[in-house]
């Protein structure tokens, strides 16, 4: 029993140390939200979703439960519940995988390569197969409408380079002040 809980702790820490914002739901380490950004070179680019993760007691031997909290238009995501239909999470999960794999590989792959032949959202699947351009337009509309940083209760992201610059600027101004005070 201590092995899965140790692993859960380790995987959660790895996820927190990566570039993902993680919000704990309660005191335990079994339920949390992760802020997930749509992959570049996809119609989901620019969107940010709050993804609910629930780790079962048997994690990592049993797969995590993954669901989008804010709406996303995708053939393999249930529009109402946010449940994800993803083979690697639902059927082929292995203890070799960890939470970072889910957010760096599995979910980006799902958004980049939807599978309309196994849909949870039949309308999105049908539109994707019938008219790819209209499908991508609808994805972008959903991103605009439901997947902005303020939609998940976050301050607008995408300013990490600005934050770095402002930190650099404040460091240099501190140094200048310190330099003037020394003589």
C-alpha positions in Angstrom: 0.0 0.0 0.0 2.8 2.4 0.8 4.4 1.8 -2.7 1.4 3.3 -4.7 1.1 6.2 -2.3 4.8 7.0 -2.6 4.6 6.7 -6.4 1.5 9.0 -6.3 3.5 11.6 -4.3 6.5 11.3 -6.6 4.4 11.6 -9.8 2.5 14.6 -8.4 5.7 16.3 -7.4 7.2 15.7 -10.9 4.1 17.3 -12.5 4.3 20.3 -10.1 8.0 20.7 -11.0 7.3 20.8 -14.7 5.6 23.8 -16.2 2.0 22.8 -15.2 0.0 24.7 -12.7 -1.5 22.2 -10.3 -4.4 23.0 -7.9 -5.1 20.5 -5.1 -8.9 19.8 -4.6 -8.6 18.7 -1.0 -6.0 17.7 1.5 -5.2 14.3 -0.1 -3.1 13.8 -3.2 -5.8 12.0 -5.1 -7.8 14.8 -6.7 -6.4 17.9 -8.3 -6.7 20.3 -11.3 -4.0 20.8 -13.9 -4.0 23.8 -16.2 -3.4 22.4 -19.7 -2.6 24.5 -22.8 -3.6 23.5 -26.3 -0.7 22.2 -28.4 1.0 24.5 -31.0 0.1 23.8 -34.6 -3.4 22.8 -33.7 -6.8 24.6 -33.7 -6.6 24.2 -29.9 -3.5 26.5 -29.7 -4.1 29.4 -27.4 -6.8 27.6 -25.4 -6.2 26.7 -21.7 -8.3 24.1 -19.9 -8.7 23.1 -16.3 -8.3 19.3 -16.3 -9.6 17.4 -13.3 -7.4 14.4 -12.4 -8.5 11.7 -9.9 -5.9 9.1 -8.9 -7.4 5.8 -7.8 -6.1 4.0 -4.7 -4.3 1.5 -6.9 -2.5 4.2 -9.0 -0.1 3.6 -10.8 -1.4 0.1 -11.4 -4.8 1.6 -12.3 -5.1 4.6 -14.7 -6.0 8.1 -13.5 -9.5 9.5 -14.3 -9.1 12.6 -16.6 -11.8 15.1 -17.5 -11.9 18.6 -19.0 -13.7 21.1 -16.6 -14.3 23.9 -19.2 -15.9 23.0 -22.5 -13.8 21.7 -25.4 -15.0 20.7 -28.9 -13.5 17.3 -29.7 -14.7 14.0 -31.0 -13.2 12.1 -28.1 -14.3 14.3 -25.3 -17.8 14.3 -23.9 -19.0 17.9 -24.3 -21.2 17.8 -21.1 -19.1 15.8 -18.7 -15.6 16.5 -20.1 -14.8 12.8 -19.9 -11.9 11.8 -22.2 -12.0 8.7 -24.4 -8.3 7.9 -24.7 -7.1 4.3 -25.2 -3.8 4.8 -23.4 -5.6 6.1 -20.3 -8.6 3.8 -20.4 -7.4 0.5 -21.7 -3.7 0.3 -22.2 -2.5 2.1 -19.1 0.7 0.8 -17.6 2.5 1.6 -14.4 5.4 2.7 -16.7 3.4 5.8 -17.5 3.2 8.8 -15.1 1.2 12.1 -14.9 3.8 14.0 -16.9 3.2 11.6 -19.8 -0.5 12.3 -19.6 0.0 16.1 -20.0 3.0 16.1 -22.3 2.2 13.2 -24.6 -1.3 11.7 -24.3 -3.5 14.8 -24.1 -1.5 16.7 -26.8 -1.7 13.7 -29.1 -5.4 13.4 -28.5 -5.9 17.0 -29.5 -3.5 16.8 -32.5 -4.9 13.5 -33.8 -8.6 13.1 -32.9 -10.2 9.7 -33.6 -13.7 10.4 -35.1 -14.4 6.6 -35.4 -14.6 6.2 -31.6 -16.5 9.4 -30.6 -17.9 10.6 -27.3 -19.1 13.7 -29.1 -20.8 12.4 -32.2 -21.5 15.9 -33.6 -17.8 16.9 -33.5 -16.9 13.5 -35.1 -19.4 13.9 -37.9 -18.4 17.5 -38.6 -14.7 16.6 -38.6 -15.2 13.8 -41.1 -17.6 15.9 -43.3 -15.9 19.3 -43.3 -12.5 19.6 -41.6 -12.4 23.4 -42.1 -15.7 24.0 -40.4 -14.7 21.6 -37.6 -11.5 23.5 -37.0 -13.4 26.8 -37.0 -15.8 25.4 -34.4 -12.8 24.3 -32.2 -11.4 27.8 -32.4 -14.8 29.3 -31.5 -15.0 27.0 -28.4 -11.4 28.1 -27.5 -12.4 31.7 -27.7 -15.6 31.2 -25.8 -14.6 28.7 -23.1 -10.8 28.2 -22.9 -9.3 31.6 -22.0 -7.2 31.9 -18.8 -10.0 33.8 -17.1 -12.4 30.8 -17.8 -10.3 28.6 -15.5 -9.8 31.3 -12.9 -6.3 32.1 -13.9 -4.6 35.4 -14.6 -3.8 35.5 -18.3 -0.8 33.3 -18.9 1.4 33.6 -22.1 3.4 36.3 -20.3 6.1 34.1 -18.9 8.8 35.8 -21.0 7.4 39.2 -19.9 7.6 38.1 -16.3 11.2 37.0 -16.8 12.0 40.4 -18.3 10.3 42.3 -15.5 12.3 40.2 -13.0 15.5 41.0 -14.9 14.6 44.7 -15.0 13.8 44.8 -11.3 17.1 42.9 -10.6 19.1 45.4 -12.6 17.3 48.4 -11.0 18.0 46.9 -7.5 21.7 46.5 -8.5 21.8 50.1 -9.7 20.3 51.3 -6.4 22.7 49.1 -4.5 25.6 50.3 -6.7 24.7 54.0 -6.0 24.4 53.3 -2.2 27.8 51.7 -1.9 30.1 54.7 -2.7 
